[in-house]
């Protein structure tokens, strides 16, 4: 499963769990005060889970951004090295051609 698919699945599971809990609480024979307390507790749990998931996603995004920056820097450095090598080869070839032209 892709990372995006896993995140969607986890979010769906959290929403499903909250909905299931809410349905169970609302159908249970309890007093209004108990019911409000249960709903409040469930809402706090869902909020805490959502905050934790958001923090996990933020951390993963920051990690991915750093990886991309490192790879981009590596690619840039390698391209610069190749360009320097090609430039040196061209200068060497130019010098060889000029030397051969002078011989003739």
Backbone as numpy.savetxt, mean C-alpha at the origin, in Angstrom:
# Nx Ny Nz CAx CAy CAz Cx Cy Cz
-5.36 -14.24 -2.85 -6.20 -13.07 -2.85 -5.30 -11.84 -2.85
-5.66 -10.82 -3.63 -4.84 -9.62 -3.67 -5.00 -8.84 -2.38
-4.07 -7.90 -2.16 -4.13 -7.08 -0.94 -5.43 -6.31 -0.89
-5.84 -5.76 -2.04 -7.07 -4.99 -2.10 -8.27 -5.90 -1.81
-8.24 -7.11 -2.35 -9.33 -8.06 -2.10 -9.38 -8.48 -0.65
-8.21 -8.64 -0.03 -8.16 -9.01 1.39 -8.71 -7.89 2.25
-8.38 -6.65 1.90 -8.88 -5.51 2.67 -10.39 -5.41 2.54
-10.91 -5.62 1.33 -12.36 -5.58 1.13 -13.04 -6.71 1.90
-12.42 -7.89 1.88 -12.99 -9.01 2.61 -13.04 -8.73 4.10
-11.94 -8.18 4.64 -11.87 -7.87 6.07 -12.91 -6.82 6.43
-13.03 -5.79 5.62 -14.03 -4.75 5.87 -15.43 -5.36 5.83
-15.68 -6.21 4.86 -16.99 -6.87 4.77 -17.27 -7.75 5.98
-16.22 -8.44 6.45 -16.39 -9.30 7.63 -16.71 -8.46 8.86
-16.04 -7.31 9.00 -16.32 -6.42 10.14 -17.75 -5.89 10.08
-18.17 -5.47 8.91 -19.52 -4.95 8.75 -20.54 -6.06 9.01
-20.26 -7.25 8.50 -21.16 -8.38 8.72 -21.26 -8.75 10.19
-20.12 -8.72 10.88 -20.12 -9.04 12.32 -20.92 -8.00 13.09
-20.74 -6.73 12.73 -21.48 -5.66 13.41 -22.97 -5.79 13.14
-23.33 -6.08 11.91 -24.74 -6.24 11.56 -25.34 -7.44 12.29
-24.60 -8.53 12.35 -25.09 -9.72 13.06 -25.27 -9.45 14.54
-24.30 -8.75 15.12 -24.40 -8.42 16.53 -25.59 -7.51 16.78
-25.75 -6.49 15.92 -26.87 -5.56 16.08 -28.20 -6.29 15.96
-28.31 -7.20 15.00 -29.56 -7.96 14.83 -29.83 -8.80 16.07
-28.80 -9.42 16.61 -28.97 -10.23 17.82 -29.36 -9.39 19.02
-28.74 -8.24 19.15 -29.04 -7.36 20.28 -30.47 -6.83 20.18
-30.85 -6.44 18.97 -32.19 -5.86 18.80 -33.30 -6.88 18.99
-33.04 -8.14 18.76 -34.08 -9.15 18.89 -34.07 -9.82 20.26
-33.07 -9.54 21.08 -32.99 -10.13 22.41 -33.91 -9.39 23.37
-34.54 -10.13 24.27 -35.45 -9.47 25.23 -34.65 -8.80 26.36
-34.39 -7.51 26.21 -33.64 -6.75 27.21 -34.35 -5.44 27.47
-33.99 -4.82 28.57 -34.55 -3.50 28.88 -33.94 -2.47 27.94
-34.55 -1.33 27.83 -34.05 -0.26 26.97 -32.66 0.18 27.35
-32.40 0.27 28.66 -31.09 0.70 29.14 -30.01 -0.32 28.77
-30.33 -1.60 28.97 -29.38 -2.66 28.62 -29.13 -2.67 27.11
-30.22 -2.52 26.36 -30.12 -2.53 24.90 -29.25 -1.37 24.41
-29.47 -0.18 24.94 -28.65 0.99 24.56 -27.18 0.76 24.93
-26.94 0.16 26.08 -25.57 -0.14 26.49 -24.90 -1.13 25.55
-25.65 -2.18 25.17 -25.11 -3.17 24.23 -24.81 -2.54 22.87
-25.73 -1.70 22.42 -25.52 -1.03 21.11 -24.32 -0.11 21.20
-24.19 0.61 22.30 -23.05 1.51 22.48 -21.74 0.73 22.49
-21.74 -0.40 23.21 -20.53 -1.24 23.26 -20.18 -1.77 21.88
-21.19 -2.21 21.16 -20.96 -2.75 19.81 -20.42 -1.65 18.89
-20.98 -0.46 19.01 -20.52 0.66 18.17 -19.07 0.99 18.48
-18.72 0.97 19.77 -17.32 1.24 20.15 -16.39 0.17 19.59
-16.83 -1.10 19.65 -16.00 -2.19 19.11 -15.78 -2.01 17.62
-16.86 -1.70 16.89 -16.74 -1.51 15.44 -15.83 -0.33 15.14
-15.99 0.75 15.90 -15.15 1.93 15.70 -13.68 1.58 15.94
-13.42 0.88 17.05 -12.03 0.50 17.36 -11.43 -0.38 16.27
-12.21 -1.33 15.78 -11.73 -2.21 14.71 -11.47 -1.42 13.44
-12.36 -0.47 13.14 -12.18 0.34 11.94 -10.94 1.22 12.06
-10.73 1.79 13.24 -9.54 2.62 13.46 -8.27 1.78 13.31
-8.28 0.59 13.91 -7.12 -0.30 13.79 -6.86 -0.69 12.35
-7.92 -0.99 11.61 -7.77 -1.37 10.20 -7.23 -0.18 9.40
-7.74 1.02 9.68 -7.25 2.22 8.98 -5.77 2.44 9.27
-5.35 2.21 10.51 -3.94 2.35 10.85 -3.09 1.31 10.12
-3.60 0.09 10.04 -2.88 -0.96 9.31 -2.73 -0.59 7.84
-3.81 -0.09 7.25 -3.77 0.31 5.83 -2.79 1.46 5.64
-2.82 2.45 6.55 -1.91 3.59 6.45 -0.46 3.11 6.53
-0.17 2.22 7.47 1.19 1.70 7.61 1.62 0.97 6.34
0.73 0.18 5.77 1.04 -0.57 4.56 1.29 0.38 3.39
0.48 1.43 3.29 0.66 2.42 2.21 2.00 3.12 2.37
2.34 3.51 3.61 3.62 4.18 3.83 4.78 3.25 3.46
4.66 1.98 3.82 5.70 1.00 3.49 5.83 0.84 1.97
4.70 0.79 1.30 4.70 0.64 -0.16 5.30 1.87 -0.83
4.97 3.05 -0.32 5.53 4.29 -0.88 7.05 4.29 -0.73
7.55 3.88 0.42 9.00 3.83 0.63 9.65 2.83 -0.33
9.01 1.67 -0.51 9.54 0.67 -1.45 9.61 1.23 -2.86
8.56 1.92 -3.27 8.52 2.49 -4.62 9.60 3.56 -4.77
9.77 4.39 -3.74 10.82 5.42 -3.80 12.20 4.79 -3.96
12.46 3.74 -3.17 13.76 3.07 -3.24 13.98 2.46 -4.63
12.96 1.83 -5.16 13.09 1.20 -6.48 13.27 2.26 -7.56
12.55 3.37 -7.45 12.68 4.44 -8.44 14.09 5.03 -8.39
14.61 5.21 -7.20 15.98 5.73 -7.07 16.98 4.76 -7.68
16.79 3.47 -7.43 17.68 2.45 -7.99 17.63 2.47 -9.52
16.44 2.55 -10.07 16.28 2.57 -11.53 16.95 3.83 -12.10
16.75 4.96 -11.44 17.37 6.22 -11.89 18.88 6.10 -11.89
19.43 5.56 -10.81 20.89 5.42 -10.72 21.43 4.47 -11.79
20.73 3.38 -12.00 21.17 2.43 -13.04 21.10 3.07 -14.42
20.05 3.85 -14.68 19.93 4.52 -15.98 21.05 5.53 -16.16
21.39 6.25 -15.10 22.49 7.22 -15.20 23.81 6.51 -15.47
24.02 5.37 -14.82 25.25 4.61 -15.06 25.32 4.11 -16.50
24.21 3.63 -17.01 24.18 3.16 -18.40 24.45 4.34 -19.34
23.85 5.49 -19.05 24.07 6.66 -19.90 25.54 7.07 -19.90
26.17 7.03 -18.74 27.60 7.37 -18.66 28.44 6.38 -19.46
28.11 5.11 -19.36 28.85 4.08 -20.09 28.69 4.28 -21.60
27.48 4.53 -22.03 27.22 4.75 -23.47 27.97 5.99 -23.94
27.92 7.05 -23.15 28.62 8.28 -23.53 30.13 8.03 -23.66
30.69 7.30 -22.72 32.12 6.98 -22.78 32.42 6.12 -24.00
31.56 5.15 -24.29 31.76 4.30 -25.48 31.70 5.13 -26.75
30.78 6.07 -26.80 30.66 6.93 -27.99 31.92 7.78 -28.16
32.39 8.35 -27.05 33.63 9.16 -27.13 34.80 8.30 -27.59
34.89 7.07 -27.06 35.97 6.17 -27.46 35.87 5.82 -28.93
34.66 5.54 -29.40 34.45 5.20 -30.81 34.77 6.40 -31.68
34.38 7.58 -31.25 34.66 8.81 -32.01 36.17 9.00 -32.14
36.87 8.79 -31.04 38.33 8.95 -31.06 38.97 7.92 -31.99
38.46 6.70 -31.97 38.98 5.65 -32.85 38.74 6.01 -34.31
37.55 6.51 -34.62 37.22 6.88 -36.00 38.10 8.04 -36.46
38.28 9.02 -35.59 39.12 10.17 -35.95 40.57 9.74 -36.17
41.06 8.83 -35.36 42.42 8.34 -35.49 42.59 7.59 -36.81
41.59 6.78 -37.15 41.64 6.03 -38.41 41.58 6.99 -39.60
40.77 8.04 -39.46 40.65 9.01 -40.56 41.96 9.74 -40.79
42.69 10.03 -39.74 43.96 10.73 -39.86 45.03 9.86 -40.52
44.93 8.53 -40.35 45.89 7.61 -40.94 45.74 7.59 -42.46
44.58 7.84 -42.93 44.34 7.72 -44.39 44.63 8.96 -45.11
